[in-house]
Amino acid sequence: MRKKSLGITGAMALLLSCILLTLLGVRGGQWYWVRIIEARKLESKYFVTKIIQTGSEKNALPTFYLSQLLELAADRPVSLYSIDVRRAQEMLLSSPCIKEARVIRQFPDTLYIDYTVRRPVALLGDFVNAAVDKEGVVFPLAPFYSPKNLVEIVLGLGVSTLEWDRKPQIDMERLKEAFSVIEKVGEADLGDYQLVKLDMTQCKQKSYGKREIDLIFYPGENCPLHYVRLPTLQIESRLANLAKLIEQNEKLKLDKKSVIDLRLDGLAYVEQEDE
């Protein structure tokens, strides 16, 4: 019994010795690798000198802007070994214009940035220089996007200047309703009528009689704007009534600035500016 006990004790001692040596080897290897990395961080050949953009759209954002987001500057060289890829991606996603981002280090000195920018589907008139994508994310239009013929949506939040480092608070339910109205206008047969502005300010009034959706249309070349007042319900039928009015354009002389009130079912009140 004593010999068996000694044998077990010896085997355990050998096992513990192997484990200890392995741990010491791992720790020593880690220490050696850390020393190598720290030394390479100081070598100029590993400083970031090139940023290459990749993605679905070529150079959608200026490289200088991406460098700013990553806090990179020519007068403050940064080693590629110092770039934390996950942290760099978070810094890029802090921009309201960037929807997705991926960062790849290409040694010795190149940083690849693969990203997707948000696409504006409408202007947001409640703020200065603001656009919104189909997901309801608000971001600046200039200087990153060229001017586009986008519908301006007014939610009734009050015009103000945004601080782009903070996420603006908007009424998502009302914005979804605005998107729905724009879609219905696109499906209606309105000829050359182009929707310019959609005002949702009055759509949530406490009094149902005061609720309305206001639209501004550009009827065509050399024509003044037409203002259309709709109810918050049965929008498709009211747009169908508007289409009938457009067909009778010559008879009604809608070549003048007009306010067309279609809030009542089956009726249309048209007010025109005097010449």
C-alpha positions as CSV (number, residue, x, y, z in Angstrom):
1,M,0.0,0.0,0.0
2,R,2.8,2.4,0.8
3,K,4.6,1.8,-2.6
4,K,1.3,2.5,-4.4
5,S,0.8,5.7,-2.4
6,L,4.3,6.9,-3.3
7,G,3.7,6.1,-6.9
8,I,0.5,8.2,-7.0
9,T,2.2,11.0,-5.2
10,G,5.1,11.0,-7.7
11,A,2.8,11.0,-10.7
12,M,0.9,14.0,-9.3
13,A,4.2,15.8,-8.7
14,L,5.3,15.2,-12.2
15,L,1.9,16.4,-13.6
16,L,2.0,19.6,-11.5
17,S,5.6,20.2,-12.7
18,C,4.5,19.9,-16.3
19,I,1.6,22.2,-15.8
20,L,3.8,24.8,-14.1
21,L,6.4,24.6,-16.8
22,T,3.7,25.0,-19.5
23,L,2.3,28.1,-17.7
24,L,5.7,29.6,-17.3
25,G,6.3,29.0,-21.0
26,V,3.0,30.6,-22.1
27,R,3.6,33.6,-19.8
28,G,7.1,33.9,-21.1
29,G,5.9,33.8,-24.7
30,Q,3.3,36.4,-24.0
31,W,5.8,38.7,-22.3
32,Y,8.2,38.3,-25.2
33,W,5.5,39.0,-27.8
34,V,4.3,42.1,-25.9
35,R,7.9,43.4,-25.9
36,I,8.1,42.9,-29.6
37,I,4.8,44.7,-30.2
38,E,5.8,47.6,-28.0
39,A,9.1,47.9,-29.9
40,R,7.4,47.8,-33.3
41,K,5.0,50.6,-32.2
42,L,8.0,52.9,-32.2
43,E,9.3,51.9,-35.6
44,S,8.3,54.4,-38.3
45,K,7.7,51.8,-41.0
46,Y,4.6,50.7,-39.1
47,F,3.1,54.2,-38.9
48,V,-0.2,54.5,-40.7
49,T,0.5,56.3,-43.9
50,K,-2.3,55.1,-46.1
51,I,-6.1,54.8,-45.7
52,I,-7.8,52.9,-48.5
53,Q,-11.6,53.1,-48.8
54,T,-13.7,50.1,-49.9
55,G,-17.4,49.6,-50.1
56,S,-20.4,49.7,-52.4
57,E,-19.8,53.4,-53.2
58,K,-16.4,54.7,-54.1
59,N,-15.1,57.4,-51.8
60,A,-18.5,58.2,-50.5
61,L,-17.0,60.3,-47.7
62,P,-13.7,62.3,-47.7
63,T,-10.7,60.3,-46.4
64,F,-9.9,63.4,-44.3
65,Y,-13.2,63.0,-42.5
66,L,-12.6,59.3,-41.8
67,S,-9.2,60.2,-40.5
68,Q,-10.8,62.7,-38.1
69,L,-13.2,60.1,-36.8
70,L,-10.3,57.8,-36.1
71,E,-8.3,60.6,-34.5
72,L,-5.5,60.2,-37.0
73,A,-3.3,63.2,-38.0
74,A,-0.2,63.6,-40.1
75,D,1.5,65.5,-37.2
76,R,0.7,62.7,-34.7
77,P,1.9,59.4,-36.3
78,V,0.1,56.3,-35.1
79,S,1.5,52.8,-35.4
80,L,-0.7,50.2,-37.1
81,Y,0.0,48.0,-34.0
82,S,-1.8,50.7,-31.9
83,I,-5.0,50.5,-33.9
84,D,-7.7,48.6,-32.0
85,V,-9.9,47.3,-34.8
86,R,-13.1,47.0,-32.8
87,R,-12.6,50.4,-31.2
88,A,-11.9,51.9,-34.7
89,Q,-15.2,50.5,-36.0
90,E,-17.1,52.0,-33.1
91,M,-15.5,55.4,-33.8
92,L,-16.5,55.3,-37.4
93,L,-20.1,54.3,-36.5
94,S,-20.3,57.3,-34.2
95,S,-20.8,59.3,-37.5
96,P,-24.5,59.6,-38.3
97,C,-23.7,59.2,-42.0
98,I,-22.1,55.7,-41.6
99,K,-24.4,52.7,-41.4
100,E,-21.9,49.9,-41.3
101,A,-18.1,49.8,-41.0
102,R,-15.3,47.3,-40.9
103,V,-11.6,48.1,-40.4
104,I,-8.7,45.9,-41.6
105,R,-5.0,46.4,-40.8
106,Q,-2.7,45.7,-43.7
107,F,0.9,45.7,-42.5
108,P,3.2,47.5,-42.5
109,D,1.3,50.9,-43.0
110,T,-2.1,50.6,-44.5
111,L,-5.6,50.8,-43.0
112,Y,-8.5,49.5,-45.0
113,I,-11.9,51.0,-44.2
114,D,-14.9,49.1,-45.7
115,Y,-18.1,51.0,-44.9
116,T,-21.7,51.8,-46.1
117,V,-23.2,55.3,-45.9
118,R,-26.8,56.0,-45.2
119,R,-28.9,57.0,-48.2
120,P,-31.3,60.0,-47.8
121,V,-34.9,59.3,-48.7
122,A,-36.3,62.7,-47.5
123,L,-35.3,66.0,-46.0
124,L,-36.3,66.7,-42.4
125,G,-37.6,70.3,-42.3
126,D,-37.6,70.4,-38.5
127,F,-33.9,70.8,-38.5
128,V,-31.3,72.7,-40.5
129,N,-29.4,70.6,-43.0
130,A,-31.0,67.3,-42.0
131,A,-31.9,64.3,-44.1
132,V,-33.4,61.0,-43.0
133,D,-33.0,57.4,-44.3
134,K,-35.7,54.7,-44.6
135,E,-34.8,53.5,-41.1
136,G,-35.6,56.9,-39.6
137,V,-32.0,57.8,-38.8
138,V,-31.3,61.6,-39.1
139,F,-28.0,62.8,-40.5
140,P,-26.5,65.9,-42.2
141,L,-27.0,66.4,-45.9
142,A,-24.2,68.8,-46.6
143,P,-21.3,68.6,-47.2
144,F,-21.4,64.9,-47.7
145,Y,-24.3,64.5,-50.1
146,S,-25.0,66.4,-53.3
147,P,-28.3,68.3,-53.4
148,K,-31.2,66.0,-54.4
149,N,-34.9,66.5,-55.3
150,L,-36.1,65.0,-52.1
151,V,-39.4,65.5,-50.4
152,E,-39.2,67.7,-47.3
153,I,-41.0,66.3,-44.3
154,V,-42.0,68.5,-41.4
155,L,-43.0,66.6,-38.3
156,G,-43.8,69.7,-36.2
157,L,-40.8,69.4,-33.8
158,G,-39.7,73.0,-34.3
159,V,-36.8,74.2,-36.5
160,S,-33.4,74.0,-34.8
161,T,-29.8,73.2,-35.5
162,L,-28.7,69.7,-34.6
163,E,-25.6,68.7,-32.6
164,W,-24.5,65.7,-34.7
165,D,-22.6,64.1,-31.8
166,R,-26.0,63.5,-30.2
167,K,-28.9,61.4,-31.5
168,P,-31.8,63.7,-32.3
169,Q,-35.2,62.8,-30.7
170,I,-37.9,62.5,-33.4
171,D,-41.4,61.1,-33.4
172,M,-40.9,57.8,-35.2
173,E,-44.6,57.0,-35.4
174,R,-45.3,60.3,-37.2
175,L,-42.3,59.8,-39.5
176,K,-43.6,56.3,-40.5
177,E,-47.0,57.9,-41.3
178,A,-45.2,60.5,-43.4
179,F,-43.3,57.7,-45.3
180,S,-46.7,56.0,-45.9
181,V,-48.2,59.2,-47.3
182,I,-45.3,59.7,-49.7
183,E,-45.7,56.1,-50.9
184,K,-49.4,56.6,-51.5
185,V,-48.7,59.8,-53.4
186,G,-46.2,57.9,-55.6
187,E,-48.9,55.3,-56.3
188,A,-51.5,57.8,-57.2
189,D,-51.9,58.9,-60.9
190,L,-51.1,62.6,-60.4
191,G,-49.5,63.3,-63.8
192,D,-46.7,65.8,-63.6
193,Y,-47.5,66.8,-60.0
194,Q,-44.3,66.4,-58.0
195,L,-44.5,66.3,-54.2
196,V,-42.2,68.9,-52.7
197,K,-43.2,69.1,-49.1
198,L,-45.2,67.1,-46.6
199,D,-46.3,68.8,-43.3
200,M,-47.5,66.5,-40.5
201,T,-47.7,69.2,-37.9
202,Q,-51.5,69.1,-37.5
203,C,-52.0,65.4,-37.9
204,K,-52.1,64.7,-34.1
205,Q,-54.3,67.6,-33.0
206,K,-56.6,66.7,-30.0
207,S,-59.6,67.9,-31.9
208,Y,-60.3,65.5,-34.8
209,G,-61.8,68.3,-36.8
210,K,-58.5,70.1,-36.8
211,R,-56.4,67.1,-37.8
212,E,-55.0,67.3,-41.3
213,I,-52.0,66.5,-43.5
214,D,-50.7,69.3,-45.7
215,L,-48.9,68.7,-49.0
216,I,-47.2,71.1,-51.4
217,F,-46.9,70.1,-55.0
218,Y,-45.0,71.4,-58.0
219,P,-47.5,71.0,-60.8
220,G,-45.0,71.4,-63.7
221,E,-42.8,73.8,-65.5
222,N,-43.7,77.5,-65.1
223,C,-46.5,76.6,-62.7
224,P,-46.9,78.0,-59.1
225,L,-47.1,75.7,-56.2
226,H,-50.3,74.0,-55.2
227,Y,-51.2,73.4,-51.6
228,V,-53.3,70.4,-50.8
229,R,-55.1,69.7,-47.5
230,L,-55.9,66.1,-46.7
231,P,-57.6,64.3,-43.8
232,T,-55.5,61.8,-41.8
233,L,-57.8,58.9,-42.9
234,Q,-58.9,57.7,-46.4
235,I,-55.9,59.3,-48.0
236,E,-56.1,57.1,-51.1
237,S,-59.6,58.2,-52.0
238,R,-58.7,61.9,-51.5
239,L,-55.6,61.5,-53.8
240,A,-57.9,59.9,-56.4
241,N,-60.1,63.0,-56.1
242,L,-57.0,65.1,-56.7
243,A,-56.2,63.1,-59.8
244,K,-59.7,63.9,-61.2
245,L,-59.1,67.6,-60.5
246,I,-55.8,67.4,-62.4
247,E,-57.6,65.9,-65.4
248,Q,-59.8,69.0,-65.4
249,N,-56.9,71.4,-65.0
250,E,-57.8,73.5,-68.0
251,K,-61.4,74.0,-66.9
252,L,-60.4,74.9,-63.3
253,K,-57.5,77.0,-64.3
254,L,-55.1,75.5,-61.8
255,D,-52.3,77.3,-63.5
256,K,-52.4,79.8,-60.6
257,K,-51.3,79.3,-57.0
258,S,-54.0,77.2,-55.5
259,V,-55.1,75.8,-52.1
260,I,-57.1,72.6,-52.6
261,D,-59.0,71.4,-49.6
262,L,-60.0,67.7,-49.9
263,R,-60.7,67.0,-46.2
264,L,-64.4,66.4,-46.8
265,D,-65.4,63.2,-48.6
266,G,-66.6,63.9,-52.2
267,L,-66.0,67.7,-52.0
268,A,-63.1,69.9,-53.1
269,Y,-62.7,73.5,-52.1
270,V,-60.3,75.4,-54.4
271,E,-58.9,78.8,-53.5
272,Q,-56.8,80.6,-56.0
273,E,-54.7,83.8,-55.8
274,D,-56.1,86.7,-57.6
275,E,-54.2,87.8,-60.7
